[in-house]
Structures are given as structure tokens and as C-alpha cells.
Amino acid sequence: MGSHAAASIISEFRGREPRTFDYGFLTQCVSLGRREGLVQFVRADDSPRDRFLTGRPAARVKEQVVRSTVGLLRIAARRPWVIPLTPGMS
């Protein structure tokens, strides 16, 4: 969202119309320690689906979400031009 906000400010400063921001959810994750968790699959509007994960598999998914977020932030800090090329980050 931050990169979209920055791009919107730059667009307005240059007299252009900012692009719309579309955001949708895939899951909601809750960490319950290292060995337990809950991952609820949801629709784009955040309404729940019938599918979910619990226990150790859910904790692994949650950990992967955190690691991938941190990894993407590290890449963006070194190579900001990559952000528009990343799906969902334009």
C-alpha cells in the first residue's frame, strides 16, 4: 500500500490521475505459538470460506507469510524498481 500511495502522490504532483487501488484478501492467519495456528481461507471481501487449516500446518503457513513479507521488504529496500514488477504490488 505504501508504494501505491507514493506513486499516487507523484502522479498527482505531475498532474496525472492516480491509478485505482484494488485489494483483496486470500486468508486470515492467527499464530498460536510456534506449533499451533489457524488459517481461515476467505473471499476477496474477507468473508469466510468453508476451508481452513489448524495446528502445525497452519503455523507453518503463517511463518511463511511472515518470512515472505520480510524478504520482499529487503528486496524492495535494495531494488525499489522491482516493486511494480511484483504481482499485487504495483
Distance bins in CASP14 RR format, pairs under 12 A and 6 or more apart:
PFRMAT RR
TARGET T0000
AUTHOR 0000-0000-0000
RMODE 2
METHOD distances of the structure
MODEL  1
1 7 0 0 0 0 0 1 0 0 0 0 0
1 8 0 0 0 0 0 1 0 0 0 0 0
1 21 1 0 0 1 0 0 0 0 0 0 0
1 22 0 0 0 0 0 1 0 0 0 0 0
1 23 1 0 0 1 0 0 0 0 0 0 0
1 24 0 0 0 0 0 1 0 0 0 0 0
1 83 0 0 0 0 0 1 0 0 0 0 0
1 88 0 0 0 0 0 1 0 0 0 0 0
1 89 0 0 0 0 1 0 0 0 0 0 0
1 90 0 0 0 0 0 1 0 0 0 0 0
2 8 0 0 0 0 1 0 0 0 0 0 0
2 9 0 0 0 0 0 1 0 0 0 0 0
2 21 0 0 0 0 1 0 0 0 0 0 0
2 23 0 0 0 0 0 1 0 0 0 0 0
2 73 0 0 0 0 0 1 0 0 0 0 0
2 76 0 0 0 0 0 1 0 0 0 0 0
2 80 0 0 0 0 0 1 0 0 0 0 0
2 83 0 0 0 0 1 0 0 0 0 0 0
2 89 0 0 0 0 1 0 0 0 0 0 0
2 90 0 0 0 0 0 1 0 0 0 0 0
3 9 0 0 0 0 0 1 0 0 0 0 0
3 10 0 0 0 0 0 1 0 0 0 0 0
3 19 0 0 0 0 0 1 0 0 0 0 0
3 21 0 0 0 0 0 1 0 0 0 0 0
3 72 0 0 0 0 0 1 0 0 0 0 0
3 73 0 0 0 0 0 1 0 0 0 0 0
3 76 1 0 0 1 0 0 0 0 0 0 0
3 77 0 0 0 0 0 1 0 0 0 0 0
3 80 0 0 0 0 1 0 0 0 0 0 0
3 81 0 0 0 0 0 1 0 0 0 0 0
3 82 0 0 0 0 0 1 0 0 0 0 0
3 83 1 0 1 0 0 0 0 0 0 0 0
3 84 1 0 0 1 0 0 0 0 0 0 0
3 85 0 0 0 0 0 1 0 0 0 0 0
3 86 0 0 0 0 1 0 0 0 0 0 0
3 88 0 0 0 0 0 1 0 0 0 0 0
3 89 1 0 0 1 0 0 0 0 0 0 0
3 90 0 0 0 0 1 0 0 0 0 0 0
4 10 0 0 0 0 0 1 0 0 0 0 0
4 11 0 0 0 0 0 1 0 0 0 0 0
4 18 0 0 0 0 1 0 0 0 0 0 0
4 19 1 0 0 1 0 0 0 0 0 0 0
4 20 0 0 0 0 1 0 0 0 0 0 0
4 21 1 0 1 0 0 0 0 0 0 0 0
4 22 0 0 0 0 1 0 0 0 0 0 0
4 23 0 0 0 0 1 0 0 0 0 0 0
4 83 0 0 0 0 1 0 0 0 0 0 0
4 84 0 0 0 0 1 0 0 0 0 0 0
4 88 0 0 0 0 1 0 0 0 0 0 0
4 89 0 0 0 0 1 0 0 0 0 0 0
4 90 1 0 0 1 0 0 0 0 0 0 0
5 11 0 0 0 0 0 1 0 0 0 0 0
5 12 0 0 0 0 0 1 0 0 0 0 0
5 18 0 0 0 0 1 0 0 0 0 0 0
5 19 0 0 0 0 0 1 0 0 0 0 0
5 21 0 0 0 0 1 0 0 0 0 0 0
6 12 0 0 0 0 0 1 0 0 0 0 0
6 13 0 0 0 0 0 1 0 0 0 0 0
6 18 0 0 0 0 0 1 0 0 0 0 0
6 76 0 0 0 0 0 1 0 0 0 0 0
6 80 0 0 0 0 1 0 0 0 0 0 0
6 83 0 0 0 0 1 0 0 0 0 0 0
6 84 0 0 0 0 0 1 0 0 0 0 0
6 89 0 0 0 0 0 1 0 0 0 0 0
6 90 0 0 0 0 0 1 0 0 0 0 0
7 13 0 0 0 0 0 1 0 0 0 0 0
7 14 0 0 0 0 0 1 0 0 0 0 0
7 16 0 0 0 0 0 1 0 0 0 0 0
7 17 0 0 0 0 0 1 0 0 0 0 0
7 18 1 0 0 1 0 0 0 0 0 0 0
7 19 1 0 0 1 0 0 0 0 0 0 0
7 20 0 0 0 0 0 1 0 0 0 0 0
7 21 0 0 0 0 1 0 0 0 0 0 0
7 80 0 0 0 0 0 1 0 0 0 0 0
7 83 0 0 0 0 1 0 0 0 0 0 0
7 84 0 0 0 0 1 0 0 0 0 0 0
7 89 0 0 0 0 0 1 0 0 0 0 0
7 90 0 0 0 0 1 0 0 0 0 0 0
8 14 0 0 0 0 0 1 0 0 0 0 0
8 15 0 0 0 0 0 1 0 0 0 0 0
8 16 0 0 0 0 1 0 0 0 0 0 0
8 17 0 0 0 0 1 0 0 0 0 0 0
8 18 1 1 0 0 0 0 0 0 0 0 0
8 19 1 0 0 1 0 0 0 0 0 0 0
8 20 0 0 0 0 1 0 0 0 0 0 0
8 21 1 0 0 1 0 0 0 0 0 0 0
8 90 0 0 0 0 0 1 0 0 0 0 0
9 15 0 0 0 0 0 1 0 0 0 0 0
9 16 0 0 0 0 0 1 0 0 0 0 0
9 18 0 0 0 0 1 0 0 0 0 0 0
10 16 0 0 0 0 1 0 0 0 0 0 0
10 18 0 0 0 0 1 0 0 0 0 0 0
10 19 0 0 0 0 0 1 0 0 0 0 0
11 17 1 0 0 1 0 0 0 0 0 0 0
11 18 1 0 1 0 0 0 0 0 0 0 0
11 19 1 0 0 1 0 0 0 0 0 0 0
11 20 0 0 0 0 0 1 0 0 0 0 0
11 21 0 0 0 0 0 1 0 0 0 0 0
12 18 1 0 0 1 0 0 0 0 0 0 0
12 19 0 0 0 0 0 1 0 0 0 0 0
19 84 0 0 0 0 0 1 0 0 0 0 0
19 90 1 0 0 1 0 0 0 0 0 0 0
20 90 0 0 0 0 0 1 0 0 0 0 0
21 88 0 0 0 0 0 1 0 0 0 0 0
21 89 0 0 0 0 0 1 0 0 0 0 0
21 90 0 0 0 0 1 0 0 0 0 0 0
22 44 0 0 0 0 1 0 0 0 0 0 0
22 88 0 0 0 0 1 0 0 0 0 0 0
22 89 0 0 0 0 0 1 0 0 0 0 0
22 90 0 0 0 0 1 0 0 0 0 0 0
23 44 0 0 0 0 1 0 0 0 0 0 0
23 45 0 0 0 0 0 1 0 0 0 0 0
23 46 0 0 0 0 0 1 0 0 0 0 0
23 88 0 0 0 0 1 0 0 0 0 0 0
23 89 0 0 0 0 0 1 0 0 0 0 0
23 90 0 0 0 0 0 1 0 0 0 0 0
24 42 0 0 0 0 1 0 0 0 0 0 0
24 43 0 0 0 0 1 0 0 0 0 0 0
24 44 1 0 1 0 0 0 0 0 0 0 0
24 45 1 0 0 1 0 0 0 0 0 0 0
24 46 1 0 0 1 0 0 0 0 0 0 0
24 47 0 0 0 0 0 1 0 0 0 0 0
24 88 0 0 0 0 1 0 0 0 0 0 0
25 40 0 0 0 0 1 0 0 0 0 0 0
25 41 0 0 0 0 1 0 0 0 0 0 0
25 42 1 0 1 0 0 0 0 0 0 0 0
25 43 1 0 0 1 0 0 0 0 0 0 0
25 44 1 0 0 1 0 0 0 0 0 0 0
25 45 1 0 0 1 0 0 0 0 0 0 0
25 46 1 0 1 0 0 0 0 0 0 0 0
25 47 0 0 0 0 1 0 0 0 0 0 0
25 48 0 0 0 0 0 1 0 0 0 0 0
25 49 0 0 0 0 0 1 0 0 0 0 0
26 39 0 0 0 0 1 0 0 0 0 0 0
26 40 0 0 0 0 0 1 0 0 0 0 0
26 41 1 0 0 1 0 0 0 0 0 0 0
26 42 1 0 0 1 0 0 0 0 0 0 0
26 43 0 0 0 0 1 0 0 0 0 0 0
26 44 0 0 0 0 1 0 0 0 0 0 0
26 45 0 0 0 0 0 1 0 0 0 0 0
26 46 0 0 0 0 1 0 0 0 0 0 0
26 49 0 0 0 0 1 0 0 0 0 0 0
26 51 0 0 0 0 0 1 0 0 0 0 0
26 61 0 0 0 0 0 1 0 0 0 0 0
26 65 0 0 0 0 1 0 0 0 0 0 0
26 88 0 0 0 0 0 1 0 0 0 0 0
27 37 0 0 0 0 0 1 0 0 0 0 0
27 38 0 0 0 0 1 0 0 0 0 0 0
27 39 1 0 1 0 0 0 0 0 0 0 0
27 40 1 0 0 1 0 0 0 0 0 0 0
27 41 1 0 1 0 0 0 0 0 0 0 0
27 42 1 0 0 1 0 0 0 0 0 0 0
27 43 0 0 0 0 0 1 0 0 0 0 0
27 44 0 0 0 0 0 1 0 0 0 0 0
27 46 0 0 0 0 0 1 0 0 0 0 0
27 48 0 0 0 0 0 1 0 0 0 0 0
27 49 0 0 0 0 1 0 0 0 0 0 0
27 51 0 0 0 0 1 0 0 0 0 0 0
27 52 0 0 0 0 1 0 0 0 0 0 0
27 53 0 0 0 0 1 0 0 0 0 0 0
27 58 0 0 0 0 1 0 0 0 0 0 0
27 61 1 0 0 1 0 0 0 0 0 0 0
27 62 0 0 0 0 1 0 0 0 0 0 0
27 64 0 0 0 0 0 1 0 0 0 0 0
27 65 1 0 0 1 0 0 0 0 0 0 0
28 37 0 0 0 0 0 1 0 0 0 0 0
28 38 0 0 0 0 1 0 0 0 0 0 0
28 39 1 0 0 1 0 0 0 0 0 0 0
28 40 1 0 1 0 0 0 0 0 0 0 0
28 41 0 0 0 0 1 0 0 0 0 0 0
28 42 1 0 1 0 0 0 0 0 0 0 0
28 43 0 0 0 0 0 1 0 0 0 0 0
28 46 1 0 0 1 0 0 0 0 0 0 0
28 47 0 0 0 0 0 1 0 0 0 0 0
28 48 0 0 0 0 1 0 0 0 0 0 0
28 49 0 0 0 0 0 1 0 0 0 0 0
28 51 0 0 0 0 0 1 0 0 0 0 0
28 52 0 0 0 0 1 0 0 0 0 0 0
28 53 0 0 0 0 0 1 0 0 0 0 0
28 58 0 0 0 0 0 1 0 0 0 0 0
28 61 0 0 0 0 0 1 0 0 0 0 0
28 62 0 0 0 0 0 1 0 0 0 0 0
28 65 0 0 0 0 0 1 0 0 0 0 0
29 36 0 0 0 0 0 1 0 0 0 0 0
29 37 1 0 0 1 0 0 0 0 0 0 0
29 38 1 0 0 1 0 0 0 0 0 0 0
29 39 1 0 1 0 0 0 0 0 0 0 0
29 40 1 0 0 1 0 0 0 0 0 0 0
29 41 0 0 0 0 0 1 0 0 0 0 0
29 42 0 0 0 0 0 1 0 0 0 0 0
29 52 0 0 0 0 0 1 0 0 0 0 0
29 53 0 0 0 0 1 0 0 0 0 0 0
29 54 0 0 0 0 0 1 0 0 0 0 0
29 55 0 0 0 0 0 1 0 0 0 0 0
29 57 0 0 0 0 0 1 0 0 0 0 0
29 58 1 0 0 1 0 0 0 0 0 0 0
29 59 0 0 0 0 1 0 0 0 0 0 0
29 60 0 0 0 0 0 1 0 0 0 0 0
29 61 1 0 0 1 0 0 0 0 0 0 0
29 62 1 0 1 0 0 0 0 0 0 0 0
29 63 0 0 0 0 1 0 0 0 0 0 0
29 64 0 0 0 0 1 0 0 0 0 0 0
29 65 1 0 1 0 0 0 0 0 0 0 0
29 66 0 0 0 0 1 0 0 0 0 0 0
29 68 0 0 0 0 0 1 0 0 0 0 0
29 69 0 0 0 0 0 1 0 0 0 0 0
30 36 0 0 0 0 1 0 0 0 0 0 0
30 37 1 0 1 0 0 0 0 0 0 0 0
30 38 1 0 1 0 0 0 0 0 0 0 0
30 39 1 0 0 1 0 0 0 0 0 0 0
30 40 0 0 0 0 1 0 0 0 0 0 0
30 52 0 0 0 0 0 1 0 0 0 0 0
30 53 0 0 0 0 0 1 0 0 0 0 0
30 54 0 0 0 0 1 0 0 0 0 0 0
30 55 0 0 0 0 0 1 0 0 0 0 0
30 58 0 0 0 0 1 0 0 0 0 0 0
30 59 0 0 0 0 1 0 0 0 0 0 0
30 61 0 0 0 0 0 1 0 0 0 0 0
30 62 1 0 0 1 0 0 0 0 0 0 0
30 65 0 0 0 0 0 1 0 0 0 0 0
31 37 1 0 1 0 0 0 0 0 0 0 0
31 38 0 0 0 0 1 0 0 0 0 0 0
31 39 0 0 0 0 1 0 0 0 0 0 0
31 55 0 0 0 0 0 1 0 0 0 0 0
31 56 0 0 0 0 0 1 0 0 0 0 0
31 58 0 0 0 0 1 0 0 0 0 0 0
31 59 1 0 0 1 0 0 0 0 0 0 0
31 60 0 0 0 0 0 1 0 0 0 0 0
31 61 0 0 0 0 1 0 0 0 0 0 0
31 62 1 0 1 0 0 0 0 0 0 0 0
31 63 1 0 0 1 0 0 0 0 0 0 0
31 64 0 0 0 0 0 1 0 0 0 0 0
31 65 0 0 0 0 1 0 0 0 0 0 0
31 66 0 0 0 0 1 0 0 0 0 0 0
32 38 1 0 0 1 0 0 0 0 0 0 0
32 39 0 0 0 0 0 1 0 0 0 0 0
32 54 0 0 0 0 1 0 0 0 0 0 0
32 55 1 0 0 1 0 0 0 0 0 0 0
32 56 0 0 0 0 0 1 0 0 0 0 0
32 58 0 0 0 0 1 0 0 0 0 0 0
32 59 1 0 0 1 0 0 0 0 0 0 0
32 62 0 0 0 0 1 0 0 0 0 0 0
33 55 0 0 0 0 1 0 0 0 0 0 0
33 56 0 0 0 0 0 1 0 0 0 0 0
33 58 0 0 0 0 0 1 0 0 0 0 0
33 59 1 0 0 1 0 0 0 0 0 0 0
33 60 0 0 0 0 0 1 0 0 0 0 0
33 62 0 0 0 0 1 0 0 0 0 0 0
33 63 0 0 0 0 0 1 0 0 0 0 0
34 55 0 0 0 0 0 1 0 0 0 0 0
34 56 0 0 0 0 1 0 0 0 0 0 0
34 58 0 0 0 0 0 1 0 0 0 0 0
34 59 1 0 0 1 0 0 0 0 0 0 0
34 60 0 0 0 0 1 0 0 0 0 0 0
34 62 0 0 0 0 0 1 0 0 0 0 0
34 63 0 0 0 0 1 0 0 0 0 0 0
35 54 0 0 0 0 0 1 0 0 0 0 0
35 55 1 0 0 1 0 0 0 0 0 0 0
35 56 1 0 1 0 0 0 0 0 0 0 0
35 57 0 0 0 0 0 1 0 0 0 0 0
35 58 0 0 0 0 1 0 0 0 0 0 0
35 59 1 0 1 0 0 0 0 0 0 0 0
35 60 0 0 0 0 1 0 0 0 0 0 0
35 62 0 0 0 0 0 1 0 0 0 0 0
35 63 0 0 0 0 0 1 0 0 0 0 0
36 53 0 0 0 0 0 1 0 0 0 0 0
36 54 1 0 0 1 0 0 0 0 0 0 0
36 55 1 0 1 0 0 0 0 0 0 0 0
36 56 1 0 0 1 0 0 0 0 0 0 0
36 57 0 0 0 0 0 1 0 0 0 0 0
36 58 1 0 0 1 0 0 0 0 0 0 0
36 59 1 0 1 0 0 0 0 0 0 0 0
36 60 0 0 0 0 0 1 0 0 0 0 0
36 62 0 0 0 0 1 0 0 0 0 0 0
36 63 0 0 0 0 0 1 0 0 0 0 0
37 52 0 0 0 0 0 1 0 0 0 0 0
37 53 1 0 0 1 0 0 0 0 0 0 0
37 54 1 0 0 1 0 0 0 0 0 0 0
37 55 1 0 1 0 0 0 0 0 0 0 0
37 56 0 0 0 0 1 0 0 0 0 0 0
37 57 0 0 0 0 1 0 0 0 0 0 0
37 58 1 1 0 0 0 0 0 0 0 0 0
37 59 1 0 1 0 0 0 0 0 0 0 0
37 60 0 0 0 0 1 0 0 0 0 0 0
37 61 0 0 0 0 1 0 0 0 0 0 0
37 62 1 0 0 1 0 0 0 0 0 0 0
37 63 0 0 0 0 1 0 0 0 0 0 0
37 65 0 0 0 0 0 1 0 0 0 0 0
38 48 0 0 0 0 0 1 0 0 0 0 0
38 51 0 0 0 0 0 1 0 0 0 0 0
38 52 1 0 0 1 0 0 0 0 0 0 0
38 53 1 0 0 1 0 0 0 0 0 0 0
38 54 1 0 1 0 0 0 0 0 0 0 0
38 55 1 0 0 1 0 0 0 0 0 0 0
38 56 0 0 0 0 0 1 0 0 0 0 0
38 57 0 0 0 0 0 1 0 0 0 0 0
38 58 1 0 1 0 0 0 0 0 0 0 0
38 59 0 0 0 0 1 0 0 0 0 0 0
38 61 0 0 0 0 1 0 0 0 0 0 0
38 62 0 0 0 0 1 0 0 0 0 0 0
39 48 0 0 0 0 0 1 0 0 0 0 0
39 49 0 0 0 0 0 1 0 0 0 0 0
39 51 0 0 0 0 1 0 0 0 0 0 0
39 52 1 0 0 1 0 0 0 0 0 0 0
39 53 1 0 1 0 0 0 0 0 0 0 0
39 54 1 0 0 1 0 0 0 0 0 0 0
39 55 0 0 0 0 1 0 0 0 0 0 0
39 56 0 0 0 0 0 1 0 0 0 0 0
39 57 0 0 0 0 1 0 0 0 0 0 0
39 58 1 0 1 0 0 0 0 0 0 0 0
39 59 0 0 0 0 1 0 0 0 0 0 0
39 60 0 0 0 0 1 0 0 0 0 0 0
39 61 1 0 1 0 0 0 0 0 0 0 0
39 62 1 0 0 1 0 0 0 0 0 0 0
39 63 0 0 0 0 0 1 0 0 0 0 0
39 64 0 0 0 0 0 1 0 0 0 0 0
39 65 0 0 0 0 1 0 0 0 0 0 0
40 46 0 0 0 0 1 0 0 0 0 0 0
40 47 0 0 0 0 0 1 0 0 0 0 0
40 48 1 0 1 0 0 0 0 0 0 0 0
40 49 1 0 0 1 0 0 0 0 0 0 0
40 50 0 0 0 0 1 0 0 0 0 0 0
40 51 0 0 0 0 1 0 0 0 0 0 0
40 52 1 0 1 0 0 0 0 0 0 0 0
40 53 0 0 0 0 1 0 0 0 0 0 0
40 54 0 0 0 0 1 0 0 0 0 0 0
40 58 0 0 0 0 1 0 0 0 0 0 0
40 61 0 0 0 0 0 1 0 0 0 0 0
40 62 0 0 0 0 0 1 0 0 0 0 0
41 47 0 0 0 0 0 1 0 0 0 0 0
41 48 1 0 0 1 0 0 0 0 0 0 0
41 49 1 0 1 0 0 0 0 0 0 0 0
41 50 0 0 0 0 1 0 0 0 0 0 0
41 51 1 0 1 0 0 0 0 0 0 0 0
41 52 1 0 0 1 0 0 0 0 0 0 0
41 53 0 0 0 0 1 0 0 0 0 0 0
41 58 0 0 0 0 0 1 0 0 0 0 0
41 61 0 0 0 0 0 1 0 0 0 0 0
42 48 1 0 1 0 0 0 0 0 0 0 0
42 49 1 0 0 1 0 0 0 0 0 0 0
42 50 0 0 0 0 0 1 0 0 0 0 0
42 51 0 0 0 0 1 0 0 0 0 0 0
42 52 0 0 0 0 1 0 0 0 0 0 0
43 49 1 0 0 1 0 0 0 0 0 0 0
43 50 0 0 0 0 0 1 0 0 0 0 0
43 51 0 0 0 0 0 1 0 0 0 0 0
51 58 0 0 0 0 0 1 0 0 0 0 0
52 58 1 0 0 1 0 0 0 0 0 0 0
52 61 0 0 0 0 0 1 0 0 0 0 0
53 59 0 0 0 0 1 0 0 0 0 0 0
53 60 0 0 0 0 1 0 0 0 0 0 0
53 61 1 0 0 1 0 0 0 0 0 0 0
53 62 0 0 0 0 1 0 0 0 0 0 0
53 64 0 0 0 0 0 1 0 0 0 0 0
54 60 0 0 0 0 0 1 0 0 0 0 0
54 61 0 0 0 0 0 1 0 0 0 0 0
54 62 0 0 0 0 0 1 0 0 0 0 0
55 61 0 0 0 0 1 0 0 0 0 0 0
55 62 0 0 0 0 0 1 0 0 0 0 0
56 62 0 0 0 0 0 1 0 0 0 0 0
56 63 0 0 0 0 0 1 0 0 0 0 0
57 63 0 0 0 0 0 1 0 0 0 0 0
57 64 0 0 0 0 0 1 0 0 0 0 0
58 64 0 0 0 0 0 1 0 0 0 0 0
58 65 0 0 0 0 0 1 0 0 0 0 0
59 65 0 0 0 0 0 1 0 0 0 0 0
59 66 0 0 0 0 0 1 0 0 0 0 0
60 66 0 0 0 0 0 1 0 0 0 0 0
60 67 0 0 0 0 0 1 0 0 0 0 0
61 67 0 0 0 0 0 1 0 0 0 0 0
61 68 0 0 0 0 0 1 0 0 0 0 0
62 68 0 0 0 0 0 1 0 0 0 0 0
62 69 0 0 0 0 0 1 0 0 0 0 0
63 69 0 0 0 0 0 1 0 0 0 0 0
63 70 0 0 0 0 0 1 0 0 0 0 0
64 70 0 0 0 0 0 1 0 0 0 0 0
64 71 0 0 0 0 0 1 0 0 0 0 0
65 71 0 0 0 0 0 1 0 0 0 0 0
65 72 0 0 0 0 0 1 0 0 0 0 0
66 72 0 0 0 0 0 1 0 0 0 0 0
66 73 0 0 0 0 0 1 0 0 0 0 0
67 73 0 0 0 0 0 1 0 0 0 0 0
67 74 0 0 0 0 0 1 0 0 0 0 0
68 74 0 0 0 0 0 1 0 0 0 0 0
68 75 0 0 0 0 0 1 0 0 0 0 0
68 86 0 0 0 0 0 1 0 0 0 0 0
68 89 0 0 0 0 0 1 0 0 0 0 0
69 75 0 0 0 0 0 1 0 0 0 0 0
69 76 0 0 0 0 0 1 0 0 0 0 0
69 86 0 0 0 0 0 1 0 0 0 0 0
69 89 0 0 0 0 0 1 0 0 0 0 0
70 76 0 0 0 0 0 1 0 0 0 0 0
70 77 0 0 0 0 0 1 0 0 0 0 0
71 77 0 0 0 0 1 0 0 0 0 0 0
71 78 0 0 0 0 0 1 0 0 0 0 0
71 79 0 0 0 0 0 1 0 0 0 0 0
71 82 0 0 0 0 0 1 0 0 0 0 0
71 86 0 0 0 0 0 1 0 0 0 0 0
72 78 0 0 0 0 0 1 0 0 0 0 0
72 79 0 0 0 0 0 1 0 0 0 0 0
72 80 0 0 0 0 0 1 0 0 0 0 0
72 82 0 0 0 0 1 0 0 0 0 0 0
72 83 0 0 0 0 1 0 0 0 0 0 0
72 85 0 0 0 0 0 1 0 0 0 0 0
72 86 1 0 0 1 0 0 0 0 0 0 0
72 87 0 0 0 0 0 1 0 0 0 0 0
72 88 0 0 0 0 0 1 0 0 0 0 0
72 89 1 0 0 1 0 0 0 0 0 0 0
73 79 0 0 0 0 0 1 0 0 0 0 0
73 80 0 0 0 0 0 1 0 0 0 0 0
73 82 0 0 0 0 0 1 0 0 0 0 0
73 83 0 0 0 0 0 1 0 0 0 0 0
73 86 0 0 0 0 0 1 0 0 0 0 0
73 89 0 0 0 0 0 1 0 0 0 0 0
74 80 0 0 0 0 0 1 0 0 0 0 0
74 82 0 0 0 0 0 1 0 0 0 0 0
75 81 0 0 0 0 0 1 0 0 0 0 0
75 82 1 0 1 0 0 0 0 0 0 0 0
75 83 0 0 0 0 1 0 0 0 0 0 0
75 85 0 0 0 0 0 1 0 0 0 0 0
75 86 0 0 0 0 1 0 0 0 0 0 0
75 89 0 0 0 0 0 1 0 0 0 0 0
76 82 1 0 0 1 0 0 0 0 0 0 0
76 83 1 0 1 0 0 0 0 0 0 0 0
76 84 0 0 0 0 0 1 0 0 0 0 0
76 85 0 0 0 0 0 1 0 0 0 0 0
76 86 0 0 0 0 1 0 0 0 0 0 0
76 89 0 0 0 0 1 0 0 0 0 0 0
77 83 0 0 0 0 0 1 0 0 0 0 0
79 85 0 0 0 0 1 0 0 0 0 0 0
79 86 0 0 0 0 0 1 0 0 0 0 0
80 86 0 0 0 0 0 1 0 0 0 0 0
80 89 0 0 0 0 0 1 0 0 0 0 0
81 89 0 0 0 0 0 1 0 0 0 0 0
81 90 0 0 0 0 0 1 0 0 0 0 0
82 89 0 0 0 0 1 0 0 0 0 0 0
82 90 0 0 0 0 0 1 0 0 0 0 0
83 89 1 0 1 0 0 0 0 0 0 0 0
83 90 1 0 0 1 0 0 0 0 0 0 0
84 90 1 0 1 0 0 0 0 0 0 0 0
END
